[in-house]
C-alpha cells in the first residue's frame, strides 16, 4: 500500500491586506488573520511552501458569481532556477557586459569546479 500523507485543511476569516505584482506576472498576496491559538497557527505553518487551492469569498453576502482562475504552478527546473539566481546575482553585482556572457562564465566555472572533484575513470 502506498504511503499517503493527509494534510490538514484550513478555513479561517482573513482580511486581504495587500496585493502586489511580481516580475514573473504572478501576484504576491498578504492576509491577516484574527488572533489564533498555538494549534491553529501550527496548521498554517504546516502548509508553508505547499501547492494549495484557495477560495476567497466576501463574508458579508454571497458573491454574484464564482470566478475560477485556472493556472497551474509551473515549477522551474533546477537549471532554470540556477539561471534565475545567476541573473539576480549579475544585477546586484552590477557586472559590466551582457548577462549571457556572465551566465556562460559562471556556468563554466561551476562545471570545471565539479569536474576537478570527480574521481578519475
Residue, then its C-alpha position, 0 to 999 in steps of 0.5 A: x500500500x502506498x504511503x499517503x500523507x493527509x494534510x490538514x485543511x484550513x478555513x479561517x476569516x482573513x482580511x486581504x491586506x495587500x496585493x502586489x505584482x511580481x516580475x514573473x506576472x504572478x501576484x504576491x498576496x498578504x492576509x491577516x488573520x484574527x488572533x489564533x491559538x498555538x494549534x491553529x497557527x501550527x496548521x498554517x505553518x504546516x502548509x508553508x511552501x505547499x501547492x494549495x487551492x484557495x477560495x476567497x469569498x466576501x463574508x458579508x453576502x454571497x458573491x454574484x458569481x464564482x470566478x475560477x482562475x485556472x493556472x497551474x504552478x509551473x515549477x522551474x527546473x533546477x537549471x532554470x532556477x540556477x539561471x534565475x539566481x545567476x541573473x539576480x546575482x549579475x544585477x546586484x553585482x552590477x557586472x559590466x557586459x551582457x548577462x549571457x556572457x556572465x551566465x556562460x562564465x559562471x556556468x563554466x566555472x561551476x562545471x570545471x569546479x565539479x569536474x576537478x572533484x570527480x574521481x578519475x575513470 
